[in-house]
């Protein structure tokens, strides 16, 4: 994607050339047609044209009038949306030009300074304190596009939340204080397998589109053809071939924007929207408002001046799915069921009262070419429940022998907080969001045992229809029963005395930390000097020479997450230990949902080790992967240790905890089981992970558990002492050590 002088970014594929993905296209067009829809989230697997579609959208956007010499692209006509400099000038003397709506990409590795702006180093060296605008300034009155938004660092998410809440970016650092308009539309793309999105940011996207790869052979062949057409060319898929289609879409979009103010939303549909949101358990009122605005936009796009039922149905499928309340181990409410119940009742009532006029409206909507997301329209076969994209996931029950279901639903409870629409406030760089928009989707402590919920979840698990995980040679399915945390006494350190307040992301920024810089402060006598910030501080005084009192030091974030790798002996004799380990994983996943920790799960049995769950903070993904565990008749302990080491290397994490659950009776190795286990343990120790060896054999001296603990300088505990609390404490200690 290349940016031209006007800030317009050219996509690699025209919008009409994208095969299928009708829901994605519809959501992007709705967002572009209504400035009040403040963002769109595109969720889907890799390689499904998410980024391509967003980048192609720029060719359809209408041009806008801007103040030519304003770095923020202020509107010459709207004083309320102008920066201070434009307000001070005579409106009749403002130079005006027409530009394309900016589409600015926020790189995943962007720094806070790059996003919010800072003093220009070049000017500061000359003694001038000039503000260098950041990406928020460039994206003002346009689109800020964040690819892999779920991987964005928390301190950058805070910046986006501030700007989205207030529409203003305020920078107060390095001796300067600057505020400028930052009225941006957020468009983010993400692959849910790579991690969840913070609820506060998710709620900032008005709409969500869910995409999948095309399932029809003809469509996939067409995708290949269009990709090959553009090989070796800067003009893929022959842009001239689609020029007429692009121009037609552009005209339709401009017409929809012009038509939007005159589109009417009947009172009965407003009540229907409110009722649906209430019945679906949507927190706050953003969902109601977003659904109403989306229905208006869809009607405008289809050339109508009155919203009809099909508009509302389609709007609900875009505006509500990402707002539905659910706990990490329970399915969210079925929106299709809610829609079917609500509109079936509506049609029945109106059919008795006025002859079914609403049904006529729906027919009219179909004649108008309305694309309904629940109708299966489009070139791709969109499935309601997507697989996780890996070989070897399963939601099936463990086996057909009548063993207890291994579902996760019994131990979680919802604790979501309400979220009002809130009022916009001015943001301040370096601070945490405090507006009412910052909702939280907290997870209950699971202290009670809701038997009816468990029975319901078990029944659901038994009816799941996913492909079972293949079993490697020497393994079989293990009916390990229901996984619940063991009822154990807590360790000596009382939980109430711990300093962690529920989220390791709350580690206080400090000059001693090694994370991203969040602000600067006057340098201490023995602290590290931030040269660039010191030069800017001098420039703020109008000087080019740095004095002692200009010296600044960086305040950085601390390590906010830990990768926890469970390495579990899955030999046949370990079923009770597997049940206990899985119960602890449930507790940790519940906690990691808040702490942003990553959890991985490795099993070893038969002839080799297997990564059942790569490092992830996606609770739903973990729940699918860990529904069942393989079992074998042999114990390849060295393979389990080596696989855990490789998992940590690929995760590239500075802070890690390995929890090895085994009886220590290794009997599979390339050479001597004892020698190979010692070598694998030493290799793991070099990775710097904190290791907890859980001896499930009852006598560590009879196996190799004690050897592994000694070689890794780890902690050896009995199975009875294994608890989520033990692992949390180890993770906290590892975090503290990493930040020293």
ZAMI-754275 format. One line per field, with one value per residue (C-alpha): x negated, y negated, z negated; residue in one letter. Coordinates in steps of 0.5 Angstrom, whole numbers, plus 500, padded with zeros to 3 digits. Layout:
# ZAMI-754275
c1 (X / ...)
c2 (Y / ...)
c3 (Z / ...)
residu (a / ...)
# end
This chain:
# ZAMI-754275
c1 (500 / 497 / 499 / 499 / 498 / 505 / 505 / 509 / 507 / 507 / 510 / 507 / 514 / 520 / 526 / 530 / 525 / 525 / 528 / 534 / 534 / 540 / 541 / 534 / 536 / 543 / 540 / 534 / 539 / 544 / 539 / 536 / 543 / 545 / 540 / 543 / 541 / 535 / 531 / 531 / 528 / 526 / 525 / 523 / 518 / 511 / 511 / 519 / 518 / 519 / 513 / 514 / 522 / 520 / 515 / 519 / 524 / 520 / 522 / 529 / 529 / 531 / 526 / 527 / 525 / 519 / 515 / 509 / 504 / 506 / 503 / 509 / 513 / 519 / 525 / 526 / 533 / 534 / 530 / 532 / 527 / 522 / 515 / 513 / 509 / 515 / 520 / 515 / 515 / 520 / 525 / 525 / 517 / 517 / 513 / 518 / 517 / 520 / 517 / 518 / 521 / 514 / 513 / 507 / 504 / 502 / 496 / 496 / 489 / 491 / 489 / 493 / 489 / 491 / 498 / 499 / 494 / 488 / 483 / 479 / 472 / 469 / 472 / 471 / 463 / 464 / 467 / 474 / 480 / 484 / 489 / 489 / 496 / 497 / 501 / 507 / 506 / 506 / 512 / 516 / 523 / 521 / 520 / 514 / 513 / 510 / 508 / 508 / 511 / 512 / 504 / 503 / 500 / 504 / 501 / 503 / 510 / 511 / 508 / 514 / 519 / 518 / 518 / 524 / 528 / 526 / 524 / 518 / 511 / 508 / 500 / 497 / 490 / 482 / 484 / 490 / 498 / 501 / 508 / 511 / 517 / 517 / 524 / 522 / 526 / 523 / 522 / 519 / 517 / 516 / 515 / 518 / 513 / 508 / 511 / 517 / 519 / 520 / 527 / 526 / 523 / 528 / 534 / 531 / 532 / 539 / 540 / 536 / 536 / 534 / 530 / 528 / 525 / 529 / 531 / 533 / 528 / 530 / 529 / 522 / 520 / 523 / 518 / 512 / 514 / 514 / 508 / 504 / 506 / 502 / 496 / 490 / 494 / 496 / 503 / 506 / 512 / 512 / 515 / 517 / 522 / 525 / 525 / 533 / 535 / 531 / 533 / 541 / 539 / 536 / 543 / 547 / 543 / 544 / 551 / 552 / 548 / 553 / 559 / 558 / 560 / 567 / 568 / 573 / 573 / 580 / 582 / 584 / 577 / 573 / 577 / 576 / 568 / 568 / 572 / 567 / 561 / 564 / 566 / 559 / 556 / 552 / 549 / 550 / 553 / 548 / 551 / 558 / 555 / 550 / 556 / 560 / 555 / 553 / 560 / 561 / 554 / 556 / 563 / 559 / 554 / 560 / 563 / 569 / 572 / 575 / 572 / 575 / 575 / 569 / 565 / 566 / 565 / 558 / 556 / 557 / 552 / 547 / 548 / 549 / 545 / 538 / 542 / 546 / 544 / 541 / 536 / 530 / 533 / 540 / 543 / 545 / 553 / 555 / 557 / 560 / 565 / 567 / 568 / 572 / 576 / 577 / 579 / 583 / 587 / 587 / 590 / 595 / 598 / 598 / 601 / 607 / 607 / 606 / 606 / 598 / 596 / 589 / 589 / 590 / 584 / 579 / 581 / 580 / 573 / 572 / 574 / 569 / 563 / 562 / 556 / 558 / 552 / 556 / 559 / 552 / 552 / 545 / 540 / 537 / 541 / 540 / 541 / 544 / 538 / 531 / 526 / 520 / 516 / 511 / 511 / 513 / 518 / 525 / 531 / 533 / 534 / 528 / 531 / 537 / 536 / 541 / 535 / 537 / 537 / 530 / 533 / 531 / 538 / 539 / 534 / 535 / 540 / 541 / 539 / 539 / 540 / 545 / 543 / 546 / 545 / 542 / 540 / 533 / 528 / 521 / 515 / 509 / 503 / 500 / 506 / 511 / 518 / 523 / 529 / 535 / 534 / 529 / 533 / 530 / 532 / 530 / 530 / 533 / 529 / 533 / 534 / 541 / 542 / 549 / 551 / 556 / 551 / 546 / 551 / 553 / 546 / 545 / 551 / 548 / 541 / 544 / 547 / 542 / 540 / 533 / 527 / 524 / 517 / 512 / 509 / 501 / 499 / 499 / 504 / 512 / 517 / 517 / 524 / 521 / 528 / 530 / 525 / 526 / 520 / 518 / 521 / 514 / 512 / 508 / 501 / 498 / 498 / 505 / 508 / 511 / 503 / 501 / 500 / 503 / 510 / 513 / 509 / 501 / 503 / 503 / 496 / 494 / 489 / 482 / 475 / 473 / 478 / 476 / 482 / 485 / 484 / 490 / 487 / 481 / 479 / 474 / 467 / 465 / 457 / 456 / 462 / 461 / 461 / 466 / 462 / 468 / 473 / 467 / 466 / 474 / 474 / 468 / 472 / 478 / 474 / 472 / 465 / 461 / 456 / 458 / 457 / 457 / 464 / 466 / 464 / 470 / 471 / 476 / 481 / 483 / 488 / 487 / 487 / 495 / 496 / 493 / 493 / 495 / 493 / 497 / 493 / 497 / 495 / 501 / 499 / 505 / 503 / 503 / 511 / 512 / 506 / 509 / 516 / 512 / 508 / 514 / 518 / 512 / 512 / 519 / 517 / 511 / 515 / 520 / 515 / 511 / 517 / 516 / 509 / 507 / 503 / 501 / 502 / 500 / 501 / 496 / 498 / 493 / 495 / 494 / 487 / 487 / 490 / 495 / 497 / 505 / 505 / 500 / 499 / 505 / 510 / 516 / 520 / 525 / 519 / 516 / 523 / 524 / 517 / 517 / 524 / 520 / 513 / 509 / 507 / 502 / 498 / 491 / 487 / 483 / 481 / 475 / 479 / 484 / 479 / 476 / 482 / 484 / 477 / 479 / 485 / 482 / 477 / 483 / 486 / 480 / 482 / 478 / 482 / 484 / 487 / 486 / 491 / 489 / 494 / 491 / 489 / 482 / 482 / 479 / 478 / 478 / 472 / 467 / 461 / 462 / 468 / 464 / 459 / 464 / 468 / 462 / 460 / 467 / 468 / 461 / 463 / 470 / 466 / 462 / 468 / 469 / 476 / 478 / 480 / 485 / 484 / 491 / 489 / 495 / 492 / 492 / 484 / 480 / 474 / 477 / 477 / 474 / 478 / 472 / 467 / 471 / 472 / 465 / 462 / 467 / 466 / 474 / 479 / 481 / 488 / 493 / 499 / 503 / 500 / 502 / 506 / 508 / 505 / 498 / 498 / 500 / 495 / 489 / 492 / 491 / 484 / 482 / 485 / 481 / 475 / 476 / 477 / 471)
c2 (500 / 493 / 486 / 481 / 473 / 472 / 478 / 483 / 490 / 494 / 501 / 507 / 510 / 506 / 507 / 510 / 515 / 518 / 525 / 526 / 523 / 520 / 519 / 515 / 511 / 509 / 507 / 503 / 499 / 498 / 495 / 491 / 488 / 486 / 481 / 483 / 490 / 490 / 496 / 503 / 509 / 515 / 522 / 528 / 533 / 531 / 530 / 528 / 521 / 517 / 512 / 512 / 510 / 504 / 502 / 502 / 498 / 492 / 491 / 491 / 485 / 478 / 472 / 467 / 460 / 458 / 452 / 453 / 451 / 455 / 461 / 464 / 463 / 458 / 457 / 450 / 449 / 453 / 449 / 454 / 459 / 454 / 454 / 447 / 444 / 445 / 442 / 436 / 434 / 431 / 436 / 432 / 432 / 440 / 443 / 449 / 455 / 462 / 468 / 475 / 478 / 480 / 488 / 488 / 495 / 496 / 501 / 506 / 504 / 496 / 492 / 488 / 482 / 484 / 484 / 478 / 474 / 470 / 465 / 465 / 467 / 463 / 457 / 458 / 459 / 452 / 449 / 449 / 452 / 455 / 460 / 466 / 469 / 476 / 481 / 479 / 472 / 475 / 479 / 474 / 474 / 480 / 487 / 490 / 497 / 502 / 509 / 515 / 510 / 515 / 515 / 508 / 506 / 504 / 497 / 496 / 499 / 493 / 488 / 490 / 491 / 483 / 481 / 485 / 482 / 475 / 474 / 470 / 472 / 468 / 469 / 466 / 468 / 466 / 459 / 458 / 458 / 459 / 461 / 462 / 465 / 473 / 475 / 482 / 488 / 494 / 500 / 506 / 513 / 519 / 527 / 529 / 535 / 530 / 527 / 524 / 516 / 512 / 511 / 503 / 503 / 508 / 504 / 498 / 501 / 500 / 506 / 513 / 517 / 524 / 527 / 534 / 537 / 539 / 546 / 546 / 549 / 544 / 538 / 541 / 542 / 534 / 532 / 536 / 533 / 526 / 526 / 529 / 523 / 519 / 522 / 518 / 512 / 506 / 506 / 513 / 515 / 510 / 504 / 501 / 507 / 505 / 498 / 497 / 502 / 498 / 491 / 494 / 496 / 489 / 486 / 490 / 489 / 481 / 482 / 486 / 481 / 475 / 479 / 481 / 475 / 476 / 483 / 485 / 490 / 492 / 492 / 499 / 501 / 497 / 501 / 507 / 505 / 504 / 510 / 514 / 511 / 512 / 519 / 521 / 518 / 512 / 508 / 500 / 497 / 497 / 503 / 500 / 494 / 497 / 502 / 496 / 492 / 498 / 500 / 492 / 493 / 500 / 497 / 491 / 495 / 499 / 493 / 492 / 487 / 491 / 497 / 504 / 510 / 513 / 507 / 508 / 515 / 514 / 509 / 513 / 518 / 513 / 509 / 514 / 520 / 517 / 514 / 520 / 522 / 529 / 532 / 535 / 542 / 541 / 540 / 533 / 532 / 534 / 528 / 532 / 535 / 528 / 525 / 531 / 530 / 523 / 522 / 528 / 525 / 518 / 521 / 525 / 519 / 514 / 520 / 520 / 512 / 509 / 515 / 516 / 509 / 511 / 517 / 513 / 508 / 514 / 517 / 510 / 510 / 516 / 513 / 508 / 512 / 512 / 517 / 520 / 523 / 529 / 531 / 534 / 529 / 528 / 532 / 535 / 540 / 537 / 542 / 539 / 543 / 543 / 548 / 546 / 547 / 552 / 560 / 563 / 559 / 562 / 561 / 568 / 572 / 576 / 583 / 586 / 590 / 586 / 583 / 576 / 570 / 566 / 559 / 553 / 550 / 552 / 547 / 540 / 535 / 528 / 522 / 517 / 510 / 505 / 500 / 493 / 489 / 484 / 477 / 475 / 472 / 469 / 474 / 474 / 477 / 482 / 483 / 489 / 488 / 486 / 485 / 489 / 492 / 497 / 503 / 509 / 516 / 519 / 526 / 529 / 533 / 539 / 541 / 544 / 550 / 549 / 556 / 554 / 550 / 556 / 561 / 556 / 555 / 562 / 564 / 558 / 561 / 568 / 565 / 561 / 563 / 562 / 567 / 571 / 570 / 575 / 580 / 581 / 588 / 591 / 586 / 587 / 582 / 581 / 581 / 577 / 574 / 567 / 562 / 558 / 555 / 559 / 557 / 555 / 551 / 545 / 544 / 540 / 533 / 531 / 528 / 522 / 520 / 520 / 514 / 516 / 512 / 517 / 515 / 516 / 510 / 505 / 506 / 499 / 495 / 494 / 492 / 499 / 502 / 505 / 504 / 498 / 491 / 488 / 481 / 478 / 474 / 470 / 475 / 477 / 477 / 484 / 485 / 487 / 480 / 480 / 475 / 474 / 472 / 467 / 464 / 463 / 460 / 455 / 453 / 451 / 446 / 443 / 446 / 451 / 452 / 457 / 455 / 460 / 458 / 460 / 467 / 472 / 480 / 485 / 488 / 495 / 500 / 506 / 513 / 514 / 522 / 529 / 535 / 541 / 548 / 554 / 560 / 566 / 573 / 577 / 584 / 588 / 588 / 581 / 580 / 577 / 572 / 570 / 568 / 564 / 561 / 559 / 556 / 552 / 549 / 547 / 543 / 540 / 539 / 535 / 531 / 530 / 527 / 521 / 521 / 522 / 528 / 533 / 541 / 546 / 554 / 560 / 567 / 573 / 580 / 586 / 584 / 577 / 570 / 566 / 558 / 559 / 551 / 546 / 540 / 536 / 531 / 533 / 537 / 540 / 543 / 546 / 549 / 552 / 555 / 558 / 561 / 568 / 570 / 576 / 582 / 587 / 593 / 590 / 584 / 580 / 575 / 572 / 570 / 567 / 562 / 561 / 559 / 554 / 551 / 550 / 547 / 542 / 540 / 539 / 535 / 531 / 529 / 526 / 528 / 536 / 541 / 548 / 553 / 560 / 565 / 572 / 579 / 578 / 585 / 584 / 590 / 587 / 584 / 584 / 586 / 587 / 584 / 581 / 578 / 575 / 572 / 569 / 566 / 564 / 561 / 557 / 554 / 552 / 548 / 544 / 541 / 538 / 540 / 541 / 549 / 552 / 560 / 563 / 570 / 574 / 581 / 580 / 582 / 577 / 581 / 587 / 583 / 577 / 571 / 569 / 569 / 565 / 560 / 560 / 559 / 553 / 550 / 551 / 552 / 559 / 560 / 566 / 566 / 565 / 558 / 556 / 550 / 544 / 540 / 544 / 542 / 535 / 534 / 537 / 532 / 526 / 528 / 529 / 522 / 519 / 522 / 520 / 513 / 512)
c3 (500 / 502 / 500 / 505 / 503 / 501 / 496 / 500 / 500 / 506 / 505 / 508 / 510 / 512 / 508 / 513 / 515 / 508 / 509 / 504 / 497 / 498 / 490 / 490 / 496 / 493 / 486 / 489 / 494 / 488 / 484 / 489 / 491 / 484 / 480 / 473 / 474 / 470 / 473 / 475 / 473 / 478 / 475 / 478 / 480 / 484 / 491 / 492 / 495 / 489 / 490 / 497 / 497 / 492 / 496 / 502 / 499 / 499 / 507 / 505 / 500 / 502 / 502 / 497 / 496 / 491 / 489 / 494 / 489 / 483 / 481 / 478 / 484 / 480 / 484 / 486 / 484 / 478 / 472 / 467 / 470 / 472 / 468 / 464 / 470 / 475 / 470 / 469 / 476 / 481 / 484 / 490 / 491 / 490 / 496 / 498 / 502 / 503 / 501 / 500 / 494 / 490 / 489 / 484 / 482 / 475 / 475 / 469 / 467 / 467 / 461 / 456 / 459 / 466 / 465 / 461 / 463 / 460 / 460 / 467 / 465 / 471 / 469 / 462 / 463 / 466 / 460 / 463 / 459 / 465 / 465 / 469 / 470 / 470 / 473 / 470 / 473 / 480 / 479 / 476 / 480 / 483 / 482 / 477 / 479 / 474 / 477 / 471 / 467 / 461 / 461 / 460 / 453 / 447 / 447 / 454 / 453 / 448 / 452 / 458 / 452 / 450 / 457 / 459 / 453 / 453 / 461 / 458 / 457 / 451 / 451 / 444 / 444 / 445 / 443 / 448 / 448 / 454 / 456 / 463 / 466 / 467 / 470 / 472 / 475 / 472 / 477 / 474 / 476 / 472 / 472 / 466 / 465 / 464 / 458 / 455 / 455 / 449 / 448 / 447 / 454 / 457 / 455 / 459 / 465 / 468 / 472 / 473 / 479 / 479 / 485 / 487 / 493 / 499 / 499 / 506 / 511 / 516 / 512 / 509 / 517 / 518 / 512 / 515 / 522 / 520 / 515 / 521 / 526 / 521 / 521 / 523 / 523 / 519 / 522 / 519 / 522 / 527 / 524 / 530 / 531 / 525 / 526 / 528 / 522 / 517 / 520 / 519 / 512 / 510 / 513 / 509 / 503 / 504 / 505 / 499 / 495 / 498 / 497 / 490 / 486 / 489 / 488 / 483 / 477 / 475 / 468 / 468 / 470 / 465 / 460 / 463 / 463 / 455 / 454 / 458 / 454 / 447 / 449 / 451 / 445 / 448 / 443 / 444 / 449 / 455 / 458 / 458 / 462 / 466 / 469 / 470 / 474 / 478 / 480 / 482 / 486 / 489 / 492 / 495 / 498 / 501 / 504 / 499 / 494 / 489 / 485 / 486 / 482 / 486 / 485 / 477 / 478 / 482 / 477 / 471 / 474 / 475 / 469 / 463 / 464 / 461 / 455 / 452 / 445 / 444 / 439 / 442 / 441 / 444 / 450 / 452 / 453 / 459 / 463 / 469 / 464 / 461 / 468 / 470 / 463 / 464 / 471 / 471 / 466 / 469 / 476 / 472 / 468 / 474 / 478 / 474 / 473 / 480 / 485 / 484 / 487 / 484 / 488 / 495 / 492 / 492 / 499 / 501 / 498 / 502 / 508 / 507 / 507 / 499 / 497 / 491 / 487 / 484 / 491 / 494 / 499 / 503 / 506 / 500 / 495 / 488 / 483 / 476 / 472 / 475 / 473 / 470 / 476 / 473 / 474 / 468 / 465 / 462 / 458 / 458 / 451 / 449 / 452 / 453 / 446 / 442 / 438 / 435 / 440 / 440 / 441 / 438 / 437 / 430 / 426 / 429 / 428 / 431 / 428 / 433 / 431 / 434 / 439 / 440 / 446 / 442 / 444 / 448 / 444 / 446 / 446 / 443 / 446 / 441 / 437 / 436 / 439 / 434 / 438 / 437 / 444 / 441 / 439 / 436 / 438 / 431 / 430 / 424 / 419 / 420 / 412 / 413 / 417 / 421 / 422 / 427 / 431 / 431 / 434 / 439 / 441 / 441 / 446 / 450 / 451 / 452 / 459 / 461 / 468 / 470 / 472 / 467 / 465 / 469 / 464 / 465 / 465 / 458 / 455 / 454 / 451 / 444 / 440 / 435 / 432 / 431 / 430 / 423 / 419 / 413 / 406 / 403 / 398 / 400 / 399 / 394 / 397 / 396 / 403 / 399 / 398 / 405 / 408 / 415 / 416 / 421 / 427 / 428 / 433 / 427 / 426 / 424 / 430 / 427 / 430 / 428 / 432 / 439 / 443 / 448 / 446 / 443 / 441 / 438 / 432 / 429 / 429 / 422 / 420 / 422 / 427 / 435 / 439 / 445 / 449 / 454 / 449 / 445 / 452 / 453 / 445 / 447 / 454 / 449 / 446 / 453 / 452 / 456 / 450 / 445 / 438 / 432 / 430 / 437 / 436 / 437 / 436 / 439 / 435 / 438 / 437 / 433 / 436 / 436 / 438 / 437 / 441 / 437 / 441 / 437 / 439 / 437 / 437 / 441 / 439 / 437 / 430 / 430 / 431 / 423 / 424 / 431 / 428 / 423 / 428 / 432 / 426 / 425 / 432 / 431 / 426 / 429 / 435 / 432 / 428 / 435 / 438 / 434 / 433 / 440 / 439 / 444 / 443 / 447 / 446 / 448 / 447 / 447 / 448 / 453 / 457 / 457 / 454 / 457 / 457 / 455 / 454 / 457 / 453 / 453 / 448 / 452 / 447 / 452 / 456 / 450 / 448 / 455 / 455 / 448 / 448 / 448 / 447 / 451 / 447 / 448 / 445 / 445 / 442 / 447 / 441 / 445 / 451 / 446 / 444 / 451 / 454 / 448 / 449 / 457 / 455 / 451 / 456 / 461 / 456 / 455 / 448 / 443 / 437 / 437 / 432 / 434 / 430 / 431 / 428 / 428 / 424 / 427 / 429 / 436 / 441 / 448 / 450 / 456 / 451 / 444 / 441 / 435 / 439 / 444 / 439 / 436 / 442 / 444 / 437 / 437 / 444 / 441 / 436 / 440 / 443 / 436 / 435 / 428 / 427 / 422 / 422 / 420 / 417 / 419 / 417 / 409 / 409 / 413 / 411 / 415 / 421 / 425 / 422 / 417 / 422 / 427 / 421 / 419 / 426 / 428 / 421 / 420 / 415 / 413 / 410 / 409 / 413 / 407 / 407 / 414 / 415 / 419 / 413 / 413 / 421 / 420 / 414 / 419 / 425 / 420 / 418 / 425 / 427 / 421 / 423 / 430 / 429 / 424)
residu (x / x / x / x / x / x / x / x / x / x / x / x / x / x / x / x / x / x / x / x / x / x / x / x / x / x / x / x / x / x / x / x / x / x / x / x / x / x / x / x / x / x / x / x / x / x / x / x / x / x / x / x / x / x / x / x / x / x / x / x / x / x / x / x / x / x / x / x / x / x / x / x / x / x / x / x / x / x / x / x / x / x / x / x / x / x / x / x / x / x / x / x / x / x / x / x / x / x / x / x / x / x / x / x / x / x / x / x / x / x / x / x / x / x / x / x / x / x / x / x / x / x / x / x / x / x / x / x / x / x / x / x / x / x / x / x / x / x / x / x / x / x / x / x / x / x / x / x / x / x / x / x / x / x / x / x / x / x / x / x / x / x / x / x / x / x / x / x / x / x / x / x / x / x / x / x / x / x / x / x / x / x / x / x / x / x / x / x / x / x / x / x / x / x / x / x / x / x / x / x / x / x / x / x / x / x / x / x / x / x / x / x / x / x / x / x / x / x / x / x / x / x / x / x / x / x / x / x / x / x / x / x / x / x / x / x / x / x / x / x / x / x / x / x / x / x / x / x / x / x / x / x / x / x / x / x / x / x / x / x / x / x / x / x / x / x / x / x / x / x / x / x / x / x / x / x / x / x / x / x / x / x / x / x / x / x / x / x / x / x / x / x / x / x / x / x / x / x / x / x / x / x / x / x / x / x / x / x / x / x / x / x / x / x / x / x / x / x / x / x / x / x / x / x / x / x / x / x / x / x / x / x / x / x / x / x / x / x / x / x / x / x / x / x / x / x / x / x / x / x / x / x / x / x / x / x / x / x / x / x / x / x / x / x / x / x / x / x / x / x / x / x / x / x / x / x / x / x / x / x / x / x / x / x / x / x / x / x / x / x / x / x / x / x / x / x / x / x / x / x / x / x / x / x / x / x / x / x / x / x / x / x / x / x / x / x / x / x / x / x / x / x / x / x / x / x / x / x / x / x / x / x / x / x / x / x / x / x / x / x / x / x / x / x / x / x / x / x / x / x / x / x / x / x / x / x / x / x / x / x / x / x / x / x / x / x / x / x / x / x / x / x / x / x / x / x / x / x / x / x / x / x / x / x / x / x / x / x / x / x / x / x / x / x / x / x / x / x / x / x / x / x / x / x / x / x / x / x / x / x / x / x / x / x / x / x / x / x / x / x / x / x / x / x / x / x / x / x / x / x / x / x / x / x / x / x / x / x / x / x / x / x / x / x / x / x / x / x / x / x / x / x / x / x / x / x / x / x / x / x / x / x / x / x / x / x / x / x / x / x / x / x / x / x / x / x / x / x / x / x / x / x / x / x / x / x / x / x / x / x / x / x / x / x / x / x / x / x / x / x / x / x / x / x / x / x / x / x / x / x / x / x / x / x / x / x / x / x / x / x / x / x / x / x / x / x / x / x / x / x / x / x / x / x / x / x / x / x / x / x / x / x / x / x / x / x / x / x / x / x / x / x / x / x / x / x / x / x / x / x / x / x / x / x / x / x / x / x / x / x / x / x / x / x / x / x / x / x / x / x / x / x / x / x / x / x / x / x / x / x / x / x / x / x / x / x / x / x / x / x / x / x / x / x / x / x / x / x / x / x / x / x / x / x / x / x / x / x / x / x / x / x / x / x / x / x / x / x / x / x / x / x / x / x / x / x / x / x / x / x)
# end
